């Protein structure tokens, strides 16, 4: 990862630098107009949130069943990313909805389940910070519940009646809208990999400091 | 009696026919045009401030989070160097 970090950082910066141009050149959607352009950052931020939830859940499961501490550190790092990118989606969504639906928030299946999933990861971080000794295993179980929410949140628009656009919107995008969306999605996923690597490094350094403190006390 | 029943059925059918015929009438043409600006209760919310706010929030969160990670890594590395010095000093003794 150390060798890949610098090239990936440059590539990500280049993609984010070009993203505003690509978004500006994308055509307006026929009914929503300009406000639909929030889509190009809103949906990729949820892609990252779902990926982070998946990594956190898998890390938690590996830690629960094997006891490998590195998996717990990856899970903790991913949980923080899930909260940050989920917050992005939860803020940009209502800004879009205010113009498109006329309301900031609607307690429908998609919006409510997404909020609940985000709250699960907030609870994970609170548990890690204030849970004391043994909170690692409890939080790993919480991470599994958080990960289990992902398919429900994703499919909620197809399963229940909701004001939110369906998942088919992404697959049926016109090429003029699809290309900037793909660019933004790739940029966000690359950013996710970079930030996750940096955040795991922070946990590794903290673990090394803790080990040294234990060595001093012994 | 039969004649009365027949008359009642005729009146009911006539009534139903009249109601359905009225329902199929084209809508009344407008008396005049009303400018959209004078319609009460309609909201004309500009999209640009919402889009600008959304993108600003995303950038602020990204840069804020990156800055937070960078600061925490710098602090953790400082702690690591400090503890490493203390460990090597205790080993020399």
Interface residues (C-beta under 8 A of the other chain):
Chain A: X20 X33 X34 X35 X37 X38 X41 X42 X45 X84 X87 X88 X91 X92 X95 X96 X98 X99 X102 X191 X195 X198 X199 X201 X202 X205 X206 X208 X209 X212 X213 X215 X216
Chain B: X43 X45 X47 X48 X50 X51 X53 X54 X55 X57 X58 X61 X62 X65 X66 X69 X72 X73 X76 X77 X79 X80 X83 X84 X86 X87 X90
